[in-house]
Amino acid sequence: MLKLLNSDFILNYLKPTLIFILAGLCEIGGGYLIWLWIRENKSIGFGLLGFLILGLYGLVATWQPANFARTYATYGGIFIVMSLAWAWNFDNFIPNKFDLIGAAIALIGVMIIFFAPR
């Protein structure tokens, strides 16, 4: 186990994955708060917090080791998966088999784009 933690596994796979998840939470969470403010007539505090969190997304995405194109292309696929999970958890949306198949295809594409040997 220690060898795994001391290996390049963390730098090459775990760290970028955690950064993508944090960025996804910032973008989806911030966007959702603005959605609630505008579409559900919540207080302006929801909107202001949403704008702040969306700004943090822009910062978090810069922590990725890859270039802009690869980072944002990969994030697009992760966004698909996380959006479905967010809606399922917070918005009573139940994904159907086609949503899940599409998300799986996007996730496979993400792994090829970001983690393929160069």
C-alpha positions in Angstrom: 0.0 0.0 0.0 2.8 2.4 0.8 4.4 1.7 -2.5 1.2 2.7 -4.2 1.0 6.0 -2.2 4.6 6.8 -3.0 4.3 5.9 -6.7 3.3 8.1 -9.6 -0.2 6.8 -9.3 -1.3 9.7 -7.1 0.3 12.4 -9.3 -0.8 10.8 -12.6 -4.3 9.5 -11.8 -5.7 10.3 -8.4 -4.8 14.0 -8.1 -6.2 15.0 -11.5 -9.3 12.9 -10.9 -9.9 14.7 -7.5 -9.3 18.1 -9.2 -11.9 17.2 -11.9 -14.4 16.2 -9.2 -13.8 19.5 -7.3 -14.1 21.5 -10.4 -17.3 19.7 -11.3 -18.8 20.4 -7.9 -18.0 24.1 -8.3 -19.5 24.4 -11.7 -22.6 22.3 -11.2 -23.1 23.6 -7.6 -22.6 27.2 -8.6 -24.8 26.9 -11.6 -27.5 25.1 -9.6 -27.6 27.9 -7.1 -28.1 30.4 -9.8 -30.8 28.2 -11.3 -32.6 28.1 -8.0 -32.3 31.9 -7.7 -33.7 32.6 -11.1 -36.0 29.6 -11.8 -37.2 28.8 -8.3 -37.4 32.4 -7.0 -34.9 31.9 -4.2 -33.2 34.9 -2.6 -30.4 36.8 -4.3 -28.0 35.2 -1.8 -28.3 32.0 -3.8 -27.3 33.8 -7.0 -24.4 35.6 -5.4 -23.0 32.4 -3.8 -23.5 30.6 -7.2 -21.5 33.3 -9.0 -18.7 33.0 -6.4 -18.6 29.2 -6.6 -18.6 29.4 -10.5 -15.6 31.7 -10.2 -13.8 29.2 -8.0 -14.4 26.6 -10.8 -12.3 28.7 -13.1 -9.5 28.7 -10.6 -9.7 25.0 -9.7 -9.5 24.0 -13.4 -6.1 25.7 -13.7 -4.7 23.2 -11.2 -4.7 20.4 -13.8 -1.3 19.4 -15.1 -2.5 19.0 -18.7 -2.9 21.8 -21.3 -6.1 23.8 -21.7 -7.6 21.8 -24.6 -7.1 18.4 -22.9 -8.3 19.6 -19.5 -11.5 21.2 -20.8 -12.3 18.3 -23.2 -11.9 15.9 -20.4 -13.9 18.1 -18.1 -16.8 18.1 -20.6 -17.2 14.3 -20.2 -16.9 14.4 -16.5 -19.5 17.2 -16.4 -21.9 14.9 -18.2 -21.6 12.2 -15.6 -21.6 14.6 -12.6 -24.6 16.5 -14.0 -26.7 13.3 -14.1 -25.6 12.4 -10.6 -26.3 15.9 -9.3 -29.8 15.9 -10.8 -30.5 12.4 -9.5 -29.5 13.4 -6.0 -30.9 17.0 -5.8 -33.6 17.3 -8.5 -35.4 13.9 -8.4 -34.3 13.1 -11.9 -34.0 9.4 -12.6 -31.6 8.7 -15.5 -32.8 6.1 -18.0 -30.6 3.5 -19.7 -29.7 5.8 -22.5 -28.5 8.5 -20.1 -26.3 5.9 -18.4 -25.0 4.5 -21.6 -24.2 8.0 -22.9 -22.5 8.9 -19.6 -20.4 5.7 -19.7 -19.3 6.5 -23.3 -18.3 10.0 -22.3 -16.3 8.6 -19.3 -14.5 6.2 -21.6 -13.7 9.1 -23.9 -12.4 11.1 -20.9 -10.0 8.4 -19.8 -8.7 8.0 -23.4 -8.2 11.8 -23.8 -6.6 12.5 -20.4 -4.9 9.4 -19.3 -3.6 7.8 -22.6 0.2 7.6 -22.7 1.8 10.3 -24.7 
